[in-house]
Amino acid sequence: MDTVAEGEGGNVLSLVEDLALRTSSVLETLRNNAQAVRAGDRREPTFQIGQAAELIGRSAAAIREAEKDGRLPEPRRGENNRRVGYTLEQLNVMRGIFGTRPWRAQTDAPAVIAVQNFKGGVGKSTVAVHLAQYLAIQGYRVLLIDCDSQASATTLFGYVPDMDLGEDDTLYPFLRNDEMGSLAYALRPTHFDGLSLIPANLRLFQSEYELAARMAQGDPGLIDRLTQGINSVSDAFDVVIMDPPPALGAISLSVLRAANALIVPVPPTVMDFSSTAAFLAMLQETLVELERAGHAPNLQLLKFVSSRVDENKSMQRELLGLMKSIFGHHLARSSLKNSAEIDNATARLMTVYELDAPITSRSVRDRCLTYLNAVNQELELDIRAMWPSHRESLRRAGVL
C-alpha cells in the first residue's frame, strides 16, 4: 500500500498540490467534453404554443389573436413556416399583456427559502436549482443564491467556478465588508428569463473562518449580514432561494437567520434519515440559541421533501411510510424519485428543465418531469400561501 513515509510529512503538501492539479485538469477535460454550453452561451428553453398557452393561463387562440392584432409580436418561424417555439422571455411578455403575471403584491414579503440539510448527497442543490428554474418558468421573479463554496448550483448554470469567477463575484465581499450597502453587484442574469444567480466559488469558504472569528470576538450582529444583503435587492424578486453548505457553520447560521421558509431534502435511507434526525436536533438547539440572542428566524414554512427515492427498494418504502407518520403534512406528498435523466443532465452540467431533447428516452424524461413538476408545484402552492395577496385565490381554488 502506498503511504507517505514516516519523516516525510513535509512532502504531503507537495503531494496534495500535485493531486489537486491533476484532478482539476481531469475535471476541466470532463467539463470541456460535456455537452453543456458554458454560461454565456446557454439558450433559454422554448415552448410550443400549447405549452405556452398553459403556462400563461390563456388559450392558444387568444395568443394567435393577440399576434394578429399587434398586441404581441409575430412569432418566429422556421424554414417550413412553422412556429419555432416561444422563449421564456416571450412568455413573460405575454403574461404582461394578458395580466397573468403571478408576482407577489408589493405589500407581501418575498419568500426567502433555505434548502438545507447538514448532510451532503441528499439532493440539496438538485432541489434548489430545479425549484428556481421551475418558478421562473411559471413567471415568478427568482433569485438563487449559492452560499456553498463547493458551488454545485453555480456549476449547473454552466460556470467553472474557480476559472470563470473571482471572489468579488460572490457573497464574499459583502459578508466581510460592513460598509457595502447592497448585493446588487453580485446579481447575474441567467439563461432563464426572470431568474438571477449570485454564484459561489471556493474562495467563499474563507468567509466561514472570518465570520466565525468576528462573531467570537463579540460581533453577533454579523449573523444578520446576509439578511441585510437580501433585503437590499428583494424588491426585485418574488422568491429568493439559498443553497447553503451541508454543515452548521457561520454561513449556514446566516442562511437560517435570513430565511422565512425551510425546505429539507431527505432521501429515505437509514443513513440519511439518521442524519436528518441529527440535523433536526442541532436545528432545535440552534433556534433556541438564536432566539436567546435575539436573532430568532421568522420561519413560516417547514417542508420535508423525500429525494433520491427508489420505490423498488422495500426499505425505502418502509422509511417513506415512517417519514409520513412522523412529518405529517410537513412532508411533501410528492417524492423526487431517482432518475437517470437527472443524473445524465447533471453530468452535462445542466438540468432537466433546459434539455432540448431526452438524454435517455422520452418515457424516462416524461416520468422525471412528472416527479419534478409535482414536487415543485406543491412547493409553489406553499410559497403562494405565504403571501396574503394570493390566499383568497387559493381559497377559491380549494387549495387552502
C-alpha positions in Angstrom: 0.0 0.0 0.0 1.3 3.4 -0.9 1.8 5.7 2.1 3.8 8.8 2.9 6.9 7.6 4.6 7.5 8.5 8.2 9.5 11.6 8.5 8.4 12.8 5.1 5.4 14.7 6.3 6.8 17.8 4.5 6.1 16.1 1.2 2.4 15.8 1.9 1.8 19.4 0.9 3.5 18.9 -2.5 1.7 15.6 -2.9 -1.7 17.2 -2.3 -0.8 20.1 -4.6 0.2 17.7 -7.3 -3.0 15.7 -6.9 -5.1 18.8 -6.8 -3.6 19.9 -10.1 -4.2 16.5 -11.7 -7.8 16.2 -10.6 -8.5 19.8 -11.6 -7.1 19.1 -15.1 -9.2 15.9 -15.4 -12.3 17.8 -14.2 -11.7 20.5 -16.8 -11.4 17.9 -19.5 -14.7 16.3 -18.4 -16.3 19.7 -18.5 -15.0 20.5 -21.9 -16.2 17.1 -23.2 -19.6 17.6 -21.6 -22.4 18.6 -24.0 -23.3 21.6 -21.8 -22.5 25.0 -23.1 -20.8 27.5 -20.9 -22.8 30.1 -19.0 -22.5 32.9 -21.6 -23.8 30.7 -24.4 -26.7 28.9 -22.8 -30.1 29.2 -24.6 -33.4 29.8 -22.9 -35.8 26.8 -23.0 -38.5 27.1 -25.7 -42.2 26.2 -25.6 -44.7 25.2 -28.3 -47.9 27.2 -28.4 -49.9 24.7 -26.5 -47.3 24.7 -23.6 -47.1 28.5 -23.8 -50.9 28.8 -23.5 -51.0 26.5 -20.5 -48.1 28.4 -18.8 -49.5 31.9 -19.3 -53.1 30.9 -18.4 -54.7 31.8 -21.8 -55.8 29.8 -24.8 -53.7 29.2 -27.9 -56.4 31.0 -29.8 -56.0 34.1 -27.6 -52.3 34.1 -28.3 -52.9 33.9 -32.1 -55.5 36.7 -31.9 -53.1 38.9 -29.9 -50.4 38.3 -32.6 -52.8 39.2 -35.4 -54.0 42.4 -33.8 -50.5 43.5 -33.0 -50.6 43.3 -29.2 -47.9 40.6 -29.4 -45.1 40.4 -32.0 -45.4 37.9 -34.8 -43.8 34.5 -33.7 -40.5 33.4 -35.2 -40.9 30.8 -37.9 -38.6 28.2 -39.3 -37.9 27.4 -43.0 -41.1 25.4 -43.2 -43.0 28.5 -41.9 -43.9 26.7 -38.7 -43.6 28.4 -35.3 -40.1 27.8 -33.9 -41.3 28.0 -30.3 -41.6 30.7 -27.7 -38.8 31.6 -25.3 -39.4 32.2 -21.6 -38.8 35.9 -22.2 -41.7 35.9 -24.8 -43.9 34.1 -22.3 -43.3 36.8 -19.8 -44.2 39.4 -22.3 -47.4 37.6 -22.9 -48.1 37.5 -19.2 -47.7 41.2 -19.1 -50.1 41.7 -22.0 -52.7 39.4 -20.6 -52.3 40.4 -17.0 -51.4 36.9 -15.8 -48.1 37.5 -14.0 -48.1 35.5 -10.8 -46.0 38.1 -8.9 -46.5 38.8 -5.2 -48.1 42.1 -4.2 -45.6 44.8 -3.1 -47.2 44.5 0.3 -46.2 40.8 0.5 -42.7 39.9 1.8 -40.7 37.8 -0.6 -40.4 34.1 0.1 -36.8 33.5 1.3 -36.1 29.8 1.2 -33.2 27.8 2.6 -32.8 24.4 1.0 -30.9 22.9 3.9 -29.6 19.7 5.4 -26.3 19.1 7.2 -25.5 16.0 5.2 -24.1 16.1 1.6 -25.5 14.0 -1.2 -29.2 14.4 -0.2 -30.1 16.3 -3.4 -29.9 19.8 -1.9 -28.6 21.6 -5.0 -30.7 19.5 -7.3 -33.9 20.6 -5.4 -32.7 24.2 -5.2 -31.8 24.7 -8.9 -34.8 22.8 -10.3 -37.2 24.7 -8.0 -35.6 28.0 -9.0 -36.0 27.2 -12.7 -39.5 25.8 -12.3 -40.6 29.0 -10.6 -39.0 31.1 -13.3 -40.9 29.1 -16.0 -44.1 29.8 -14.1 -43.4 33.5 -14.4 -42.0 34.4 -10.9 -39.0 36.7 -10.4 -36.5 34.4 -8.7 -33.0 34.9 -7.1 -30.9 31.8 -6.4 -28.0 32.5 -4.0 -25.3 29.8 -4.0 -23.9 30.0 -0.4 -21.8 26.8 -0.7 -18.1 27.0 -1.6 -18.5 23.7 -3.4 -20.6 25.7 -5.9 -22.7 22.9 -7.2 -25.6 25.2 -8.1 -23.3 27.6 -9.8 -21.8 24.8 -11.9 -25.2 23.7 -13.1 -25.6 27.1 -14.7 -22.5 26.5 -16.8 -19.8 28.2 -14.8 -16.5 26.7 -13.9 -16.5 28.5 -10.6 -12.8 28.9 -9.9 -12.0 29.8 -13.5 -14.9 31.9 -14.6 -15.5 33.7 -11.3 -13.5 35.7 -8.8 -14.2 36.3 -5.2 -15.7 39.7 -6.0 -18.4 37.8 -8.0 -19.7 36.0 -4.9 -21.2 36.8 -1.5 -17.7 37.1 -0.1 -17.1 40.8 -0.4 -20.5 41.7 1.1 -20.1 39.3 4.1 -16.7 40.7 5.0 -17.2 44.4 4.3 -19.8 46.0 6.6 -19.7 49.2 4.5 -21.1 47.6 1.4 -24.8 48.5 1.2 -26.2 46.2 -1.5 -25.8 42.8 -3.0 -26.7 44.2 -6.4 -23.1 43.9 -7.6 -23.3 40.1 -7.5 -26.6 39.6 -9.4 -26.1 37.7 -12.6 -28.9 37.2 -15.2 -29.2 33.6 -16.3 -30.5 31.9 -19.5 -33.9 31.6 -17.7 -35.7 35.0 -18.1 -36.6 36.3 -14.6 -34.0 34.1 -12.8 -30.9 35.7 -11.4 -27.9 34.0 -9.7 -25.4 35.0 -7.1 -22.7 32.4 -7.7 -20.2 30.9 -5.4 -16.6 29.5 -5.7 -14.0 28.0 -3.4 -13.0 31.4 -2.0 -16.3 31.7 -0.2 -15.0 29.0 2.2 -12.6 31.6 3.6 -15.6 33.7 4.8 -16.6 30.8 7.1 -13.5 31.4 9.2 -13.6 35.1 9.0 -17.3 35.3 10.1 -16.8 32.8 12.9 -13.8 34.7 14.2 -15.6 38.0 14.2 -18.6 36.5 15.9 -16.4 35.0 18.6 -14.8 38.4 19.1 -18.2 39.9 20.0 -19.8 40.8 16.7 -23.1 38.9 17.0 -24.9 41.3 14.6 -22.8 39.8 11.8 -25.3 36.9 11.6 -27.8 39.4 10.1 -25.4 40.4 7.3 -26.9 38.1 4.7 -30.4 39.2 5.7 -29.3 42.8 5.1 -28.0 41.8 1.7 -31.2 40.0 0.6 -33.3 43.0 1.8 -31.1 45.3 -0.3 -32.3 43.5 -3.6 -35.5 41.8 -2.5 -37.9 44.4 -4.1 -37.0 42.9 -7.5 -37.9 39.3 -6.6 -40.8 37.2 -5.5 -38.7 34.3 -4.3 -35.1 34.0 -3.0 -33.7 30.5 -2.8 -30.5 29.8 -0.9 -28.3 26.8 -1.3 -26.1 26.7 1.9 -23.2 24.5 2.8 -24.1 21.0 4.3 -22.7 21.9 7.7 -23.6 24.1 10.7 -21.2 27.0 10.2 -21.3 30.8 10.2 -22.8 30.9 6.7 -25.5 28.3 7.5 -26.5 30.2 10.6 -26.7 33.4 8.5 -28.9 31.5 6.0 -31.2 30.2 8.7 -31.5 33.7 10.1 -32.4 35.2 6.7 -34.9 32.5 5.8 -38.7 32.6 6.3 -39.1 29.1 4.8 -37.0 25.9 5.2 -37.0 23.0 2.7 -35.2 19.9 3.9 -34.4 17.2 1.3 -34.4 13.7 2.9 -33.6 10.5 0.9 -35.4 7.6 2.5 -32.3 5.6 3.6 -31.3 4.7 7.1 -28.1 6.8 6.9 -29.9 9.9 5.5 -32.8 9.6 7.9 -30.4 9.3 10.8 -28.5 12.3 9.6 -31.8 14.3 9.3 -32.7 13.3 12.8 -29.3 14.7 13.9 -29.9 17.8 11.8 -33.3 18.4 13.5 -31.7 18.1 16.9 -29.0 20.5 16.0 -31.5 22.8 14.4 -33.7 22.9 17.5 -30.7 23.8 19.6 -29.6 26.4 17.1 -33.0 28.0 17.0 -33.1 28.2 20.8 -29.7 29.9 20.9 -30.6 32.3 18.1 -33.8 33.2 20.0 -31.9 33.7 23.2 -29.5 36.0 21.4 -32.4 37.9 19.9 -31.9 36.6 16.3 -34.7 34.1 16.0 -35.6 33.3 12.4 -39.1 34.1 11.2 -39.9 30.7 9.7 -43.4 30.5 8.2 -42.9 27.2 6.3 -41.1 24.0 7.1 -41.3 21.3 4.4 -39.5 18.0 4.0 -39.0 16.6 0.5 -38.3 12.9 0.0 -35.5 12.9 -2.5 -33.5 10.4 -4.5 -36.3 7.9 -3.9 -36.2 4.3 -5.3 -39.6 2.8 -4.5 -38.3 -0.6 -5.9 -36.4 -0.9 -2.6 -38.6 -2.3 0.2 -36.6 -0.5 2.9 -37.1 2.9 1.2 -40.9 2.2 1.0 -40.9 1.4 4.7 -38.9 4.6 5.5 -41.2 6.7 3.4 -44.1 5.4 5.4 -42.3 6.2 8.6 -41.5 9.7 7.4 -45.1 10.3 6.5 -46.2 9.3 10.0 -43.6 11.5 11.7 -43.6 14.6 9.5 -47.3 14.6 8.6 -48.4 17.5 6.4 -44.8 18.9 6.6 -43.7 16.1 4.2 -44.4 16.9 0.6 -47.0 14.5 -0.8 -44.9 14.0 -4.0 -41.5 12.4 -4.0 -38.5 13.3 -6.1 -37.6 9.9 -7.4 -34.2 8.8 -8.7 -34.0 9.3 -12.5 -31.3 8.6 -15.0 -32.4 11.8 -16.7 -31.4 14.0 -13.8 -28.1 12.1 -13.5 -27.3 12.4 -17.1 -28.3 16.1 -17.3 -26.1 16.8 -14.2 -23.2 15.1 -15.9 -23.6 17.6 -18.7 -23.7 20.4 -16.1 -27.3 21.1 -17.0 -30.8 20.5 -15.6 -33.8 18.5 -16.9 -35.7 21.8 -17.5 -33.3 23.1 -20.1 -32.7 19.9 -22.2 -33.8 20.3 -25.8 -34.4 16.5 -26.1 -34.4 13.5 -23.8 -31.0 12.0 -23.0 -32.2 8.6 -22.0 -35.7 8.1 -23.6 -38.8 10.1 -23.9 -40.7 7.9 -21.4 -37.9 8.3 -18.8 -37.8 12.0 -19.3 -41.6 12.3 -19.1 -41.6 10.4 -15.8 -38.8 12.5 -14.5 -40.6 15.8 -15.4 -43.8 14.4 -13.8 -41.9 13.9 -10.5 -40.1 17.2 -10.6 -43.2 19.2 -11.5 -45.3 17.5 -8.9 -42.8 18.4 -6.1 -42.3 21.9 -7.4 -46.0 22.6 -7.9 -46.6 21.6 -4.3 -43.8 23.9 -3.1 -45.2 26.7 -5.3 -48.5 26.5 -3.6 -46.8 26.6 -0.2 -45.0 29.7 -1.3 -48.1 31.4 -2.5 -49.9 30.6 0.7 -47.2 32.8 2.5 -48.5 35.8 0.5 -51.7 37.4 1.8 -52.5 38.7 -1.7 -52.6 35.1 -3.0 -54.6 33.5 -0.2 -58.0 34.4 -1.4 -57.5 33.0 -4.9 -56.1 29.8 -3.3 -59.2 29.5 -1.1 -61.4 29.9 -4.1 -59.5 27.2 -5.8 -60.0 24.9 -2.8 -56.3 24.7 -2.0 -56.4 26.4 1.4 
